Amino acid sequence: MSLIVLFLILLSISLSWATSFSYPTPQTFIQCMSTQFGPYTKFVGTIYTSNSSLYLHLLQSSQQNPRWLNFSTPKPLLIITPFQESKIQATILCSKKYNLQIRVRSGGHDYEGLSYLCKTPFILVDLFNLRSVEINLEDETAWVQTGATLGELYYSIAKRSGIHGFPAGLCPSVGVGGHFSGGSFCTLLRKYGLAADNVLDAYLIDANGKIMDRETMGEDLFWAIRGGGGASFGVILSWKIKLVRVPPTVTTFNIKKTLEQGATKLVSKWQYISDKLHEDLFIRVIIQNVGNGTQKTVQASFNSLFLGGVDRLMPLMNESFPELGLQAENCTEMNWIQSILFLNGFQTSDPLEVLLDRKTIYKDFLKAKSDFVKEPISDIGLEGIWKRFLKEERVFMIMDPYGGQMKEISESDIPFPHRKGNLYNIQYLIWWEVNGIKASNKHVHWIRMLSKYMRPYVSKFPRAAYLNYRDLDLGTNKESNVSYLEARVWGLKYFKGNFKRFAQVKSKVDPKNLFRNKKSIPFLESGAD
């Protein structure tokens, strides 16, 4: 009899808890928002329920990895596409009231879909309407709203100046919100560092709905959002960035070599010299398999941007990398914005408006991983990579060189710690065209096995990874109880010694843990090291 009584008591407690934490209907949430910042009529056209005709279009249009597009994927309670900050403030306050999670999306390129996925009912805030770019050439700065894409930023800069650029990524459809807050690097990093190194100010809405700039948020929080992922701390509205000077003429080349043409020896030599080249010269290597059947092989593309003309480039290449056999006729002079087109596979004569397309060029199912390399990989090690590449179809390995300014900036200046001592970064990518559990498992297994093979050749203690190449295999948080000690498993790989400072900032600015996901920064628990 006592067991029955105990069961009834526990059931009563369970039902009471479930009732007290019941999730609202869409209409209840909308009513809450209207009480915060005005009547519902002001929200028409910016709030979409599952009954709205545009709901599925809005949900799917920015999901750049269709691997997460399926009927079993949990859908948001509401999609909110704000034009004003007040709508975001209302969303935050009402999400707190009903214990709902928030997902914030600017471009939708998150490899693991964390910007639009959640297991429990959630609110999706898509910031694509907040994408203005204001260029100020007098002080060489710009204010960029977080929903803008890199293409929109680069287009705006090029329309105002032929001698300014910005050191961020290449893909024009990437949203600046997540990109900047994760660090962001590409072809200008050896000259100017990361995008996050060149952020001067930001506007952010915190867990209390308060709008803050650098001065009011304080240096600790401003430090945290420049490379640590802004989604752990609030909703970033806009960034003030420092534009960088680029010469009127830059030079590009793309030399392709297969294994039969000596690719292994060339990649081996590149490892020894790429981080020591003049900081105006960036040469990355893109490894992929080409051909099919008996003609299948591995190809290395030496893909370069040089901040200057051919006449300066050729002596540098002849002195440092004569083995590549670069000739002046392999090079093309252009301006900086044309180099963005060229490196994205466009024609340099294409209109700049192609950069304004928010849809990604490649939209297939994918899985990605990353590594940092501190010592050159041996020829035997490289040959083991090639052997594995020949067993798959659409696989890539992108090797981005460091050195230059990257070794001059302290690991603790911003959260991104992967600086001095790294020769280059690796991004591994596998794409496939047909979705399904069997196909996904096959391709994901391949990249996991490649990652396992690479273990002896990459950084150790910790084996480092890059936040913007999100990888849930490294570890995840629990959905409700985020533990610092458990999160250290993946946190040290992304942030090394900066991870503890993150947790301290999180404890101060978001003590209720409103902004959380599988990779969000945890609190620093009492006694945690």
N, C-alpha and C positions, 0 to 999 in steps of 0.2 A: 504493500500500500504506500509506503514511504517513497518508493521509486516512482510511483505514478504521480504523487504530489510534487516531487522534485521535477519531473518532466513537465508538469503543467506550469510550474513556476518559471522554468527556463523558457518554455514556449511563450509565456506572457511577456517576459523580458525581451525576447527576440522580436515579437510582434510590435512591442512598444518602440523598440529601437528602429525597426523598419518604418514605422509610421512617422517617427520624428525626423527621419532622414529621407522621406519619400521625395521623389523627383517631381518637379513641376511640369505641367502641361506647357506647350509652346505659348498658349494664350496667357497663362499665369505669368510666365517669364516676361512676355511683352508688356503686360500690365505693370509689372515691377519696374521695367525700364521707363515706362511713361510717367510713373510717379517720381522718378529720379530727375528726369530732364524734359518734362513737357508731355503733352498728349500723344497718343499713338499715331495720329495723323502725321506727325513730324517724322515718323520712322518708315512710312510707306515708301517702298522702293529700295529699302536698305535691309529689311529683315525678311527672310524666306523660311517658311515651314516646309515640311515634306509634301504638303498639298500644293505648294506653289509650282507653277508651270516651269519656272527657271531653276528650281532646286537642284535637280540632278545635273543640269548643264553647269551650274556654278560649282557644284561639288567636284565634277570630273574635269572641268576645263583646265585647272591648274595642277592637277595631279600628274606630274611629269613621269612618274614611274608607274605604268599601268599594272604592274605586278599586284598592286593593292586595290585594283578596281574589280571587285566581285560582289556578288549579292550577299555573301556572309559577312562582309566588312561592316562593323557598326557605323551607323550614320549619325551625324550631329542632330541634336534636338532642333537647333536653329542655325542658319547661316546668316551672318551679319556682314554687310559690305559697307562700312561707314564712309561718309564724306567729311564728318566732323569728329573732333576729339571727344565731344560730349557723348556720342553713341558708344564709344569704347569705354568711357568712364562708367556709363550706366551698365554696360555688359559686365564689367568687373565687379561692381557693387552687388548686382543681382546674382552673379555666379557665386559670390561669397555667401549671400543669404541662403541660397539653395544647395550649397556644397557641390556645385558643378565644376568640372574642369573646363579650362579654356584652351583651345588650340588656335595659334596665330599663324597665318600663312601670308607670305609676301610674293613668292614665286612658285612654290610647290615642288622644289627640286630636292627636298630632303630624301636621301636615298632609302631610308627606312620608313618614310611616310609619317614621321612623328608630328609634323605640322598639321596633319589632318586626320589622324587616327587616335582612337581612345576606346577602351573596352567598356567604359561606363558612359551614361548619357553625358554629352558635352556640348559646348557652344563653339562653333567655328567662326573666327573673325578673319575674314579675307580682306587684306588691305590694298587690293589692286586699285581702288579709287583714290587712295592717298599716294600719288606718285609724281608730284611736281618736282621740278629741278630748277633751282634758282642759282645762276652763275654770277659771281662777282669777280670780274677780272682785275679790279683795282687792288684788292688784297689777295687775289688768287685763291679764292675759296668758293665753295658751293654748299647750299643747303639742299639735301636730297631726302624726300619723304621715303619712308621705309618700304612702301609698296612699289616703288620704281624698279625697273629692271636695269641690269648693267647696260643693255643696249640703249635704253632711254637716257641713261646718264651719259654714256659716250657720245650719243647723238647730240645731246644738248651742249656738251663741251665743244665738239667739233664745229657746231654751228656758230659758236662765239669766238673760237680761237684755233689757229693752226699750230700753236706752239705749246699747248697744254694737254695733259692727259691725266690718267689716274691709275694707280697700280692695283687693279683688282682683276678678277677672273676674265676668261675669254667668252664663255657662253652668254650670248646676249639676252636670253630669256630668264636668267637667274635673277631672283629678287634680291635687292641690296640688303633687306632686313636681316635675314639669316646669314647671308654671305659675309657682311661686314662684322656681325657679332661673333662669327666663328673664326675670324682672322683674315682669310682671303689672300691668296697669293697667285701670281702668274708671271707673265713675261717681264714685268718691270721690277720684280722683287729684288734682284741683285743690285739695282740702282737705287731704289727707293723703299725697300722693305714691303711690308704687307699693307693692305687697305686699312686695317685696324691701327697700324702705326701712324697713319695720316688722318685719323679722326680727331677733330679739335673740340667738338661739343656734340650734345645729343639732347633730344627731348624724349622723356620716358614717362609713362603713366604707371604708378606703383600699385601695390595691392589695396591701397586705400582710395584709389581713384584720383590721386593727386598728380598733377603734371609738374615735372621737374626738369631743369636743365643741369648742366655740369656743376654749376655753383650750388644749386639747392640740393642736388642728389649727393654731393660730396665726392671726393676723389676715390674712395674705396669702391663705391658702386660704379662710378665712371670707368674705373680700371676693369671691373668685372665684366662689363658688357662689351668690351673691346677684345674679343677673342675667346670669351667663355660661354658664349651663347646667351643672347638676351632673354630667351623664353623662360629662364629660371628666375628672373628678377622683375619682370614687368612687361609692358607692351611698349616697344620703342616706336616713336612716331616719326622721327627724322634724325638725320645726321648732318653735322657740319664737317666738311672734309677739306683738306688742303690739296689743291690742285698741284701737279708737278710739271716741271718744264720738260718738254720733248723737243728735239731738233726738228726743223722743217722737213728734213729728209732722213728717213730711216731705211734700213735694208733688211730684206728677208731672203731666206733660202730654205729649201726642203730637199735634202739629199737622201735618197732611198737606197738601201743596200740589203740584199738577201744574204742568207747564210753562205750560199755559193759564191757570193761576191765579197766575202770577208767581213760580214756583219759582226761576228763574235770579237775579232781583234779590234774593230773600230769601237764597239761598245766598251770593251775593256780599257782602251786608251782614254775614251771620254770620261770614264770614272776617275781617272787620275788628274785630269786637267780642267774639267768643266767648272769646278768651284773656284779655280784659281785664275780664270780668264779675267780680262778687264771687265769692270762692272757694267760697262755699256753693252757687253755681249752676253746674250742669253741663248744657250743651245740646249734644248730638251731632246730626249729620245723617246719615240713612240714605237713600242714593239707590238707587232700583230702577226697573225698567220695569214697567208695569202695563197691563192691557187686552190686546187682540189685534187683529189686522187693521188696519183703518183707525182704530180707536179706541185703538191702542197709543200710550202716551206715557211720559214719565219723571216720577216722583214723588219729592219730597223730604219726608222725615218729620223734623220737629224734635222730638227725643225727649229729655226732660229729667227730671233729679232735682234738687230744691231742698231743702236742709237747713233746713227751716222751714215755716211755714204760708203760706197764700195771702195773708194780709194783708201779709206782708213781701215776698213774691214780686212782686206786681203793681206796686208802685212801681219796683222794679228793672227790670222788663221795659218798663214805660212810658217810663222814662228812656233805657234802652240799646237796646231793640229794639222800638220801637212798630210798625214795619212788619209784624211778624208778626201783629199784631192779636189777641194773647192776651186772652181774657176769663176772668173768675173761674170761669165755668161750664165752661171747658175744662180746669180743674184738678181734681185729686182729692187730698185729704189722706189720709194713711195712716201706718203706722209703717214703719220701715226694712225689716224683713223682708218686708212686703207689697210694698214697692217692688221687691224682688228678684223676687217672683212676677210683678208687673205688667210689668216690663221683659223678662221671659222669655216673655210671652204667656199666662201663667196668669191666672185670676181671683183677685183679692185675697181672695176668700172661700174659695178652695181650701185644703184642709188642708196644713199645712207639710210633711207627709210626702211630698208630690210632689217635694220637693227631694232626697229620698233615692234616687230612681231613678237608677242609674248609667248608664242608656242615654241617648244623646244624643237630643234632640228631633228634629233633622234628621240623617238618615243616608243621604245620597246621595253620589255621586261628586263630588269637588270639586278645585279648584286655587285657591290663594291667593297674593297678593303684598302688599307694603306699601310705603309711602313716608312721608316727613316733608315738611311744607310750611312754608317760611319767609317767603314773600311771597304775598299773595292772588292767586289765579288770576283772570285777566281774564274778562270775560263771554264773549269769543270763545273762550277756552280752555275754559270750562265748556260752551259750546254744542257744542264738538267732542267732549266726553265724552258728552253726551246723544245726539249723532248715532251714536256707536258703541254705546251702550246699546240703541238701537232696533233694532239688527241681531242681537241675541241674545235669549235667553229669560230664564233665571233668573240674573240678575247683580245684584250688590250692591256698593256702595261706602260704607263706614262711615267717617265723619270724626269723630274724637274730639278735642275741644279741649284745649289745654294751658294754660299760664299758672298763676296761683295758686302753690301750693307747688312745682310742677314747675320754675319758673324760679328758685326760691330754693336748690335743692339742687345742689351741685357735680356736674359731669359725671364726676368721678373718685371720688365718695363710694362708689359701687358700680359694677359694670361697665356698667350701662345708662347711656349717655352722652347720650341725646336729651332735653335739658332746655331751658335758656334759648335763646331764638332760634327755637324751633319754634312755629308757630301751632297746628298740629294734625297728627295722624297719620291716614293713610289705610290702610284694609284693603280690598283688592279681592277679591271672591269670585265664582266661577262654579260653579254646580251643574248636574249633568245626571243623568238617571234611567237611561239605557241605557248600559251599559259596552261596551267594545270598542275596538280600536285606532283605527278610523276616527272614532268619536264622540269619544273622548278627544283625539285629535289636533286635531279641529275646535275644540273648546272651549278647549283649552290654547293653541292658536294665537291665538284671539281675545283671551285675557287677556294674552298676550305682546305682541300688537299694541297693546293699550290701554296697557300699561306703556311701550312705546316712544313712544307719543304723549305720555305724561305727562312725558317726560324734561325738557323745557324749563321745566316748572312746579314741579318739586320740588327737594329739596336736592341740592347738587352738591359734589364733591371732599371726601368721597365722596358718592355718592347713597346716603343712609342707608336702612336697613331694620331691622325689629324681629325679634329672634331667635325669639320665640314664634309668629310667622307664617312658619314655616319655608318656604324657597324654594330648591330645588336649582339653579334657573336662575342664581343668583348665583355659583355655583362650588361645587366639592366637593373633598374630599381623595381621594387615591389610597387604595385599600383597605389596602395594607400599609405604604407609605412616605409618611408625612405630612410634607410640606415646609412650613416656616414661610413662605418666600417665596411659594409657590404659594397657601397658605391666606390670605395677606394680601388676595388678590383679593376674597374674600367677608368676611374677618374685619374689615377696616376699615369695611365697610358696616354691620355689626352693632355694632361696639364702638369705632370711631374710634381715638383715642389710647390707649385702654385695652388694645388687642389685644396689644401687646408685653408688658405686665405679665402678661397671661394666660399667654403662652408661657413666661415665667420661672417662674411658679407650677407650670405643668405639668411643666417640666423637673425640679423639685424633688420633687414629690409622686408622680409616676407615670413614672419614668424608663424603664420597660420598655414604656410606651404600651399598657397593658392596656385602658384605657378609651378606645376610639376608635370613630369612625364617620365618615360622610361630612362631618359638620360639627363634629367634635371639635377641641379646641384642640391645636395642634402644639407641638413643642419649639421653643425659641429656639436656632437654629443659630449656631455660632461665626461672628462677623462679620456676622450679620443685623442689619438696621436696623429 
